[in-house]
Amino acid sequence: MNNIFSGLNLGLRALETQRKSLDVTGHNIANANNEDYNKQRAIHKASYPYTAPGLSNHGGAGQFGTGVEIEQVERVKDQFINSQIFKENQTSAYWDEMQRGLEKVEYIYNEPSDSGIDTAVNQFWNSLQDLSNNPSDNAARNMVRENAYNLIDSFQSVENQLIGYKESINDNLANAVTDINQISTKIADLNKQIVSVKGSGQNPNDLLDQRDALFKEMNQMINVQSRQDAQGNLIVSTNGLQLVNGADAYNLEIEPGEPGQFNDKIIHSRTNTEVKPTNGKVAAWQQMRDEKLDFYSGRLNKLATTMVKEFNTQHKAGYDANGVDGENFFKPIDENSTESAISQLDLTAAIKDLDTGLDKVAAGNKNIDSFVEIDTLGNDLSGNYQVEVKDGAAADEFELKISDSDGNQVYPATSGTTVTVNAGDPVNLKVDGSGNITADTDLATDAPGDFTLTFTDTGKKNISLNKSIGNGENANALGNIFNSSEVIEGTSLEGYFRTIVTSVGAESSRAGKMKNNQDAVLKQLDTLDRSVSGVSLDEEMAKLIKYQQSYNAAAKYINKTEELLDSLMTIV
Amino acid sequence: MRVTNSMMVRNMLDHLKNNMGDLNDLNEQLSSGKLFQMPSDAPIKVSDSMNYKSQLNRNSQFQRNLNQAENWLNTSESALKSGTEVIQRARELTIYAANDSMTPDDRKTVAKEMKQLRDELIDISNAKLGDSYIFSGQNTEEKPFEVVEGGIDNYVKYQGDTNTVSRRLNENVEMDVNLNGKEVFKDEIENLNKIYNQLEDASVKGEDIGNNLSEMDESINKYAELRSEVGGKLQRTGNIIDRLNANEVHLRSLKSKNENADLAEVITELKMEETVYRASLASGSRIMQQSLVDFIR
């Protein structure tokens, strides 16, 4: 019945409601600097009204209000923005780690600098040029060998650092898995509490904040999807593999890869399937480890392999300080070996030899001129001759004659005659102890005195079958392999290395830009989120006053009701 | 849009961070003098710079090669000059000795000087640059001539080879820097030896001695030609050095344009950024000081 005492009840309810609202405001103010906190709001609702009883409501006007109560304490949150933040956090963390990783690769390549591979190549080239100028100088030979060591060191240093980085990423994945498992467990715990609070008809606002914060952290680690079931459980999965289902968390595990390969796998323990993240930090690390680093060290290895091959081929075309044909300079690279090309980089034992190694550097070149190529097959060759090549009758035929250095014809033996040779075909010849040249008809092509001449054009040239120490032409040719074009993927060795550096730079630069873009997107979303859910102190202060005033007014109302009662009592 | 305190603080911090980042970039440019530190700062420019660096390195190596080539040519030139003088003196002596009024004893006196001239010519042919005999072809460790009196090579035997010694002077420029000792000195030494023997031989007539003059004239002409050939090569090396120097200046300026920061510009930008940074600090401190709390008591 609506009577004088119901006024007291109404006043009391008002007092309680305002005070509780003040509590919520206080909670907001207290959490103003909590990054994960979402503003809460006490929603006031008029309490159930009083209707005067009667068969047809003869009690007069109605209904009478009974005051106010708090319907619920609401968490102010835009779920749409929130889910976007989760998603963008994955991408943001991915590019963040990618950029950091590629920057590290840039540091490892250490270009542009005065101590990288580029500089080592330049120095090696310089020493080859110096050797070409002074082929008989042992100091120049020594510089070639030292600079070759230096070049090998600089290649190996880069590769070792790349491998070291790969190893550290591999180790890091185990930590990441531990982190993810901890987060899953915490989310599962929170699920349990949230469901029980919800069951009692209340809002578990602060628990939800905590769970959101954890889920955001999870998003940074790995790409995850989530949905909430009717009870309020957050069900989390990655690529269809459940990590959290209700109060249960399913762990990820590390399955060690082959030793030394640094290719540990992440396994979903419950289903025993491999997890292949596509976003988040873990995806960036795995890509860095399995693709990028292999790509960059692969290109470097290709460079080293080509360099060794080209250098050795040219080195073998020359002869050493003792007039002996050049052997390999670098140890040939076994491309079928499990060892990388760069780790195989070394000089041959013959070149490394402290006593005789320097003499083995093949600075001299047997190929005298562009139009004639001499290949000495046997060893006992000497003598100076003049070759003369004229056009023959057919297009690819030449007429050849060879004279000794005094101008007397020695081949063919009859003065004034010539021999017809085919362009590009080696002419097999033989020189004897008294300097006579005859056609070499026996099948043994490397008997003493055997040599071949190959002609590609007409001309007249002094040739020497002596292998003189003053010839530095092969050293010059060895230097040329670094910048002659069309050696590797249509470019020079130097150019190829520059391409590697540029591509790391470009990729790193792109990752940096993506990271900045992503930061901007996240910042925008965070701003939107804070705009909706953040605590504004001004607002809370205003509310503080608002609720205080209402509280005072309600107290005044009780006070007045009491006065009414007083005056009623005095009548009695 | 509703603006909350944490938003403002976060925004302010973000802006401060960005401004600090810009300041840091400019400071790096200023202290290093370079526009970029890493390939990702400017991938193409880094590649260009590496290319310029490599070209400059080659350029300076070519300059070293050129200096050596010039030394070689200069040494050849002075050997030819001395050789010409020797042959001219020998020619004078030959004219003097060819006179029929000379007695065999007089000729023997002349022969002594002729012998000295012959040996001097051999000495000249032994010219060395560093450890290399420059007239031995590629056989640079051997003296060009060995004395083999009376053998099939008559007086001296050429021990060098006929190969050319070349130097790489620029991209795609190679030059043969040596003269073949056999072509330059062999006939001349043999000729002086022949005259010396004729002078020693009392039965040889003045007329026969005089017959050697034409060969000596030929030699003098040949030396003049060779000197002009060497002179031409020196001229060419001089031109190449000029070209290399010009190219070096050009490459340096390209490299500098490519990678060096314009200090005036950087300093100006730095000042501007500093002002912006100060302003953001000032506005931040002002915003954060005020809230409704200050006005409620």
HADDOCK unambig.tbl for C-alpha pairs under 7 A between the chains (distance, minus, plus):
assign (segid A and resid 33 and name CA) (segid B and resid 6 and name CA) 6.63 0.50 0.50
assign (segid A and resid 106 and name CA) (segid B and resid 38 and name CA) 6.92 0.50 0.50
assign (segid A and resid 106 and name CA) (segid B and resid 39 and name CA) 6.88 0.50 0.50
assign (segid A and resid 111 and name CA) (segid B and resid 38 and name CA) 6.96 0.50 0.50
assign (segid A and resid 112 and name CA) (segid B and resid 46 and name CA) 6.72 0.50 0.50
assign (segid A and resid 112 and name CA) (segid B and resid 50 and name CA) 6.61 0.50 0.50
assign (segid A and resid 122 and name CA) (segid B and resid 54 and name CA) 6.55 0.50 0.50
assign (segid A and resid 122 and name CA) (segid B and resid 57 and name CA) 6.97 0.50 0.50
assign (segid A and resid 126 and name CA) (segid B and resid 61 and name CA) 6.43 0.50 0.50
assign (segid A and resid 133 and name CA) (segid B and resid 65 and name CA) 6.99 0.50 0.50
assign (segid A and resid 133 and name CA) (segid B and resid 167 and name CA) 6.77 0.50 0.50
assign (segid A and resid 384 and name CA) (segid B and resid 161 and name CA) 6.31 0.50 0.50
assign (segid A and resid 384 and name CA) (segid B and resid 162 and name CA) 6.15 0.50 0.50
assign (segid A and resid 462 and name CA) (segid B and resid 162 and name CA) 6.33 0.50 0.50
assign (segid A and resid 462 and name CA) (segid B and resid 163 and name CA) 6.66 0.50 0.50
assign (segid A and resid 463 and name CA) (segid B and resid 162 and name CA) 6.89 0.50 0.50
assign (segid A and resid 463 and name CA) (segid B and resid 163 and name CA) 6.37 0.50 0.50
assign (segid A and resid 464 and name CA) (segid B and resid 161 and name CA) 6.57 0.50 0.50
assign (segid A and resid 464 and name CA) (segid B and resid 162 and name CA) 6.39 0.50 0.50
assign (segid A and resid 464 and name CA) (segid B and resid 163 and name CA) 6.14 0.50 0.50
assign (segid A and resid 468 and name CA) (segid B and resid 138 and name CA) 5.35 0.50 0.50
assign (segid A and resid 468 and name CA) (segid B and resid 139 and name CA) 4.75 0.50 0.50
assign (segid A and resid 469 and name CA) (segid B and resid 138 and name CA) 6.53 0.50 0.50
assign (segid A and resid 469 and name CA) (segid B and resid 139 and name CA) 5.99 0.50 0.50
assign (segid A and resid 469 and name CA) (segid B and resid 140 and name CA) 6.79 0.50 0.50
assign (segid A and resid 470 and name CA) (segid B and resid 138 and name CA) 4.15 0.50 0.50
assign (segid A and resid 470 and name CA) (segid B and resid 139 and name CA) 5.37 0.50 0.50
assign (segid A and resid 470 and name CA) (segid B and resid 140 and name CA) 5.05 0.50 0.50
assign (segid A and resid 471 and name CA) (segid B and resid 138 and name CA) 5.41 0.50 0.50
assign (segid A and resid 471 and name CA) (segid B and resid 165 and name CA) 6.86 0.50 0.50
assign (segid A and resid 498 and name CA) (segid B and resid 47 and name CA) 5.69 0.50 0.50
assign (segid A and resid 501 and name CA) (segid B and resid 39 and name CA) 6.80 0.50 0.50
assign (segid A and resid 502 and name CA) (segid B and resid 39 and name CA) 6.36 0.50 0.50
assign (segid A and resid 502 and name CA) (segid B and resid 43 and name CA) 4.96 0.50 0.50
assign (segid A and resid 502 and name CA) (segid B and resid 44 and name CA) 6.46 0.50 0.50
assign (segid A and resid 502 and name CA) (segid B and resid 47 and name CA) 6.07 0.50 0.50
assign (segid A and resid 505 and name CA) (segid B and resid 39 and name CA) 4.29 0.50 0.50
assign (segid A and resid 505 and name CA) (segid B and resid 40 and name CA) 3.77 0.50 0.50
assign (segid A and resid 505 and name CA) (segid B and resid 43 and name CA) 5.09 0.50 0.50
assign (segid A and resid 506 and name CA) (segid B and resid 40 and name CA) 5.65 0.50 0.50
assign (segid A and resid 506 and name CA) (segid B and resid 43 and name CA) 5.50 0.50 0.50
assign (segid A and resid 508 and name CA) (segid B and resid 40 and name CA) 5.51 0.50 0.50
assign (segid A and resid 509 and name CA) (segid B and resid 40 and name CA) 4.54 0.50 0.50
assign (segid A and resid 509 and name CA) (segid B and resid 41 and name CA) 6.71 0.50 0.50
assign (segid A and resid 527 and name CA) (segid B and resid 7 and name CA) 6.21 0.50 0.50
assign (segid A and resid 530 and name CA) (segid B and resid 4 and name CA) 6.87 0.50 0.50
assign (segid A and resid 530 and name CA) (segid B and resid 7 and name CA) 6.10 0.50 0.50
assign (segid A and resid 531 and name CA) (segid B and resid 1 and name CA) 6.75 0.50 0.50
assign (segid A and resid 531 and name CA) (segid B and resid 2 and name CA) 5.16 0.50 0.50
assign (segid A and resid 531 and name CA) (segid B and resid 3 and name CA) 5.52 0.50 0.50
assign (segid A and resid 531 and name CA) (segid B and resid 4 and name CA) 6.09 0.50 0.50
assign (segid A and resid 532 and name CA) (segid B and resid 2 and name CA) 6.92 0.50 0.50
assign (segid A and resid 534 and name CA) (segid B and resid 4 and name CA) 5.77 0.50 0.50
assign (segid A and resid 534 and name CA) (segid B and resid 6 and name CA) 6.76 0.50 0.50
assign (segid A and resid 535 and name CA) (segid B and resid 4 and name CA) 5.82 0.50 0.50
assign (segid A and resid 535 and name CA) (segid B and resid 5 and name CA) 6.76 0.50 0.50
assign (segid A and resid 536 and name CA) (segid B and resid 4 and name CA) 4.26 0.50 0.50
assign (segid A and resid 536 and name CA) (segid B and resid 5 and name CA) 5.30 0.50 0.50
assign (segid A and resid 537 and name CA) (segid B and resid 5 and name CA) 6.55 0.50 0.50
assign (segid A and resid 538 and name CA) (segid B and resid 291 and name CA) 6.02 0.50 0.50
assign (segid A and resid 538 and name CA) (segid B and resid 292 and name CA) 5.10 0.50 0.50
assign (segid A and resid 541 and name CA) (segid B and resid 292 and name CA) 6.50 0.50 0.50
assign (segid A and resid 541 and name CA) (segid B and resid 293 and name CA) 6.69 0.50 0.50
